[in-house]
């Protein structure tokens, strides 16, 4: 309720002169001093320790109507989705948004051992024992026509899209695979292949079951037939049939 002077008193006159009103006032004051969840903004992030410092985005309001910023919360863990030996982790940046959620009890001893621990203080529902849940709330572009689960950058120019039947990878510049062995089962279709260091430019490279770079040239086994050496000079020349290399 706002008074005639424009102030916002802690006491609601509707609660006066009744036991129920007294209880409502008591519980209201109790809840004001109990932390739950609020939106927050990243001020600092230590990725190796997975700890973040945040400022809360909902201010307090005094009885005179003035806004008072809440205290910053430092050194709280960031929620990483994971389990079974896997983790999904993001390089948080200053200004990123999310939510801070207060645990029911003091978790400081638990964070030292990650084992069952007693509460170190009598704190209850306090943001000092909170965790930060990162969340992209604005400034992103997800195609409404996609219909798939996606992992992407904000503008959607780099994206991994999972549907019920397949996986699509889109990249603005390039895709790098760093692996000692890459195995493709089924049909392989390459819509344009370049190897500038070997003077290779192949477009329309179609079905293949095995390919290997040998001495700066590309050997391809197509449908189990003899290999083809692609080392055109100048780029764009034809291939020379050669025996295929032994697959690893």
DODO-446864 format. One line per field, with one value per residue (C-alpha): residue number from 1; x, y, z. Coordinates in nm, 3 decimals. Each point is the difference from the previous one (the first is absolute). Layout:
N
resi NUM; ...;
X X; ...;
Y Y; ...;
Z Z; ...;
This chain:
248
resi 1; 2; 3; 4; 5; 6; 7; 8; 9; 10; 11; 12; 13; 14; 15; 16; 17; 18; 19; 20; 21; 22; 23; 24; 25; 26; 27; 28; 29; 30; 31; 32; 33; 34; 35; 36; 37; 38; 39; 40; 41; 42; 43; 44; 45; 46; 47; 48; 49; 50; 51; 52; 53; 54; 55; 56; 57; 58; 59; 60; 61; 62; 63; 64; 65; 66; 67; 68; 69; 70; 71; 72; 73; 74; 75; 76; 77; 78; 79; 80; 81; 82; 83; 84; 85; 86; 87; 88; 89; 90; 91; 92; 93; 94; 95; 96; 97; 98; 99; 100; 101; 102; 103; 104; 105; 106; 107; 108; 109; 110; 111; 112; 113; 114; 115; 116; 117; 118; 119; 120; 121; 122; 123; 124; 125; 126; 127; 128; 129; 130; 131; 132; 133; 134; 135; 136; 137; 138; 139; 140; 141; 142; 143; 144; 145; 146; 147; 148; 149; 150; 151; 152; 153; 154; 155; 156; 157; 158; 159; 160; 161; 162; 163; 164; 165; 166; 167; 168; 169; 170; 171; 172; 173; 174; 175; 176; 177; 178; 179; 180; 181; 182; 183; 184; 185; 186; 187; 188; 189; 190; 191; 192; 193; 194; 195; 196; 197; 198; 199; 200; 201; 202; 203; 204; 205; 206; 207; 208; 209; 210; 211; 212; 213; 214; 215; 216; 217; 218; 219; 220; 221; 222; 223; 224; 225; 226; 227; 228; 229; 230; 231; 232; 233; 234; 235; 236; 237; 238; 239; 240; 241; 242; 243; 244; 245; 246; 247; 248;
X 0.000; 0.119; -0.073; -0.124; 0.360; 0.112; 0.182; -0.025; -0.042; 0.094; -0.335; -0.314; -0.285; -0.232; 0.186; -0.078; -0.213; -0.014; 0.192; 0.006; 0.143; 0.269; 0.103; 0.002; 0.229; 0.233; 0.029; 0.048; 0.293; 0.145; -0.015; 0.168; 0.308; -0.006; 0.188; -0.142; 0.084; 0.073; 0.143; 0.369; 0.276; 0.356; 0.272; 0.288; 0.046; 0.284; -0.049; 0.259; -0.156; -0.349; -0.080; -0.182; -0.060; -0.340; -0.214; -0.370; -0.233; -0.296; 0.053; -0.148; -0.247; -0.006; -0.317; 0.074; 0.000; 0.377; 0.171; 0.299; 0.227; 0.054; 0.345; 0.210; 0.038; 0.350; 0.158; -0.307; 0.001; -0.146; -0.243; 0.149; -0.238; 0.172; 0.033; 0.129; 0.342; -0.126; -0.045; -0.143; 0.202; -0.011; 0.258; -0.207; 0.076; -0.051; -0.356; -0.149; -0.335; -0.140; -0.162; 0.141; -0.178; 0.052; 0.057; -0.199; 0.311; 0.365; 0.188; 0.351; 0.138; -0.159; 0.176; 0.334; -0.045; -0.298; -0.101; -0.277; 0.066; -0.175; -0.096; 0.285; -0.227; -0.366; -0.067; -0.332; -0.103; 0.282; 0.153; 0.343; -0.078; -0.139; 0.079; -0.002; -0.211; 0.114; -0.281; -0.005; -0.311; 0.033; 0.212; -0.010; -0.146; -0.145; -0.180; -0.367; 0.001; 0.280; -0.214; 0.311; 0.212; 0.291; 0.335; 0.099; 0.158; -0.235; -0.064; -0.031; 0.286; 0.172; -0.237; -0.035; -0.361; -0.141; -0.321; -0.176; 0.181; 0.334; 0.257; 0.077; 0.316; 0.012; 0.310; 0.069; 0.363; 0.125; -0.041; 0.311; 0.019; 0.306; 0.010; 0.258; -0.267; -0.333; -0.237; -0.300; -0.250; -0.250; 0.006; 0.231; -0.092; 0.237; -0.136; 0.328; 0.350; 0.312; 0.361; 0.187; 0.340; -0.012; -0.157; -0.320; -0.344; -0.268; -0.368; -0.272; 0.203; -0.271; -0.044; 0.310; 0.081; 0.364; 0.227; 0.355; 0.260; 0.327; 0.301; -0.212; -0.249; -0.348; -0.077; -0.367; -0.154; -0.346; -0.242; 0.289; 0.157; 0.355; 0.117; 0.027; 0.285; -0.118; 0.298; -0.095; 0.239; -0.133; -0.285; -0.310; 0.174; -0.111; 0.095; 0.249; -0.109; 0.241; -0.020; -0.174; 0.200; -0.060; -0.268; 0.115;
Y 0.000; 0.354; 0.269; 0.354; 0.122; -0.245; -0.225; -0.380; -0.102; -0.350; -0.027; -0.054; 0.183; -0.286; -0.221; 0.227; -0.116; -0.369; -0.312; -0.118; 0.335; -0.026; -0.343; 0.125; 0.286; -0.233; -0.247; 0.283; 0.135; -0.352; -0.055; 0.336; -0.133; -0.341; -0.038; -0.214; 0.075; 0.324; 0.098; 0.090; 0.135; -0.133; 0.234; -0.250; -0.364; -0.240; -0.290; -0.235; 0.032; 0.035; 0.287; 0.319; 0.343; 0.152; 0.303; -0.049; 0.166; 0.062; 0.299; 0.048; 0.285; 0.203; 0.130; 0.336; -0.159; 0.020; -0.290; -0.160; -0.243; -0.335; -0.117; -0.181; -0.376; -0.136; -0.342; -0.212; -0.312; -0.001; -0.272; -0.232; -0.249; -0.337; -0.352; -0.344; 0.135; 0.286; 0.374; 0.297; 0.311; 0.355; 0.283; 0.253; 0.366; 0.318; 0.117; -0.345; -0.050; -0.284; -0.079; -0.049; -0.257; -0.026; -0.340; -0.092; -0.020; 0.107; -0.204; 0.138; -0.322; -0.208; 0.210; -0.079; -0.378; -0.080; -0.254; -0.008; 0.291; 0.185; 0.367; 0.221; 0.281; 0.052; 0.172; -0.099; 0.087; 0.249; 0.105; -0.047; -0.371; 0.044; -0.142; 0.190; -0.136; 0.163; 0.079; 0.184; 0.214; 0.238; 0.087; -0.341; -0.118; -0.352; -0.087; -0.063; -0.239; -0.214; -0.230; -0.174; 0.006; 0.236; 0.103; 0.324; 0.342; 0.293; 0.093; -0.361; 0.015; -0.294; -0.275; -0.368; -0.103; -0.334; -0.133; -0.334; -0.138; 0.176; 0.261; 0.318; 0.206; 0.356; 0.218; 0.352; -0.079; -0.355; -0.324; -0.163; -0.368; -0.083; -0.378; -0.272; -0.196; 0.106; -0.279; 0.055; -0.283; 0.024; 0.244; 0.303; 0.302; 0.298; 0.305; 0.175; -0.092; 0.216; -0.060; 0.311; -0.120; -0.293; 0.200; -0.204; 0.129; -0.267; 0.089; -0.259; -0.263; -0.264; -0.338; -0.140; -0.252; 0.077; 0.299; 0.079; 0.269; -0.163; 0.214; 0.310; -0.175; -0.138; -0.367; -0.093; -0.347; 0.020; -0.287; -0.236; 0.061; 0.106; 0.321; 0.329; 0.245; 0.360; 0.229; 0.218; 0.254; 0.256; -0.030; -0.148; -0.270; -0.364; -0.292; -0.280; -0.359; -0.163; -0.296; 0.106; 0.034; -0.258; 0.125; 0.031;
Z 0.000; -0.075; 0.260; -0.069; 0.019; -0.268; 0.246; 0.010; 0.362; 0.117; 0.178; -0.207; 0.178; -0.108; 0.249; 0.296; 0.293; -0.096; 0.098; -0.361; -0.106; 0.267; -0.131; -0.359; 0.103; 0.193; -0.287; -0.249; 0.199; 0.032; -0.376; -0.067; 0.179; -0.171; -0.328; -0.278; -0.364; -0.185; -0.340; 0.010; -0.225; -0.020; 0.126; 0.006; -0.096; 0.083; -0.237; 0.149; 0.348; -0.153; 0.237; -0.083; 0.152; -0.079; 0.065; 0.066; -0.250; 0.231; 0.230; 0.345; 0.056; 0.321; 0.168; -0.159; -0.348; -0.057; -0.180; 0.174; -0.185; 0.165; 0.105; -0.260; 0.048; -0.050; -0.042; -0.063; -0.220; -0.350; -0.099; -0.265; -0.158; 0.004; 0.131; -0.089; -0.088; -0.221; 0.052; -0.186; 0.088; -0.137; 0.002; 0.194; -0.068; 0.200; -0.055; -0.056; 0.169; 0.205; 0.331; 0.348; 0.215; 0.378; 0.160; 0.311; 0.222; 0.014; -0.266; 0.057; 0.152; -0.274; -0.265; 0.165; 0.000; -0.228; 0.262; 0.260; 0.235; 0.282; -0.052; 0.110; 0.123; 0.082; -0.332; -0.159; -0.357; -0.051; -0.334; 0.157; -0.039; -0.348; -0.341; -0.329; -0.287; -0.327; -0.242; -0.333; 0.038; -0.296; -0.303; -0.170; -0.330; -0.013; -0.321; 0.065; -0.294; 0.138; 0.211; 0.139; 0.313; -0.067; 0.144; -0.169; 0.028; 0.060; -0.363; -0.119; -0.252; 0.174; 0.106; 0.079; -0.058; 0.117; -0.151; 0.043; -0.304; -0.031; 0.098; -0.192; 0.054; -0.134; 0.024; -0.122; -0.087; 0.058; 0.193; 0.146; 0.092; 0.210; 0.027; -0.072; -0.187; -0.147; -0.105; -0.226; -0.040; -0.280; -0.287; 0.005; -0.208; -0.019; -0.176; -0.063; 0.109; -0.006; 0.100; -0.096; 0.125; -0.245; -0.281; 0.032; -0.091; -0.034; -0.030; -0.021; 0.186; 0.051; 0.169; 0.170; 0.272; 0.068; -0.056; 0.110; -0.059; -0.106; -0.082; -0.044; -0.229; 0.061; -0.058; -0.012; -0.017; -0.155; 0.049; 0.068; -0.344; -0.076; 0.159; -0.182; 0.050; -0.002; -0.045; -0.294; -0.138; -0.060; 0.254; -0.154; -0.208; -0.015; 0.217; -0.075; 0.087; 0.248; 0.240; 0.320; 0.323; 0.269; 0.238; 0.363;
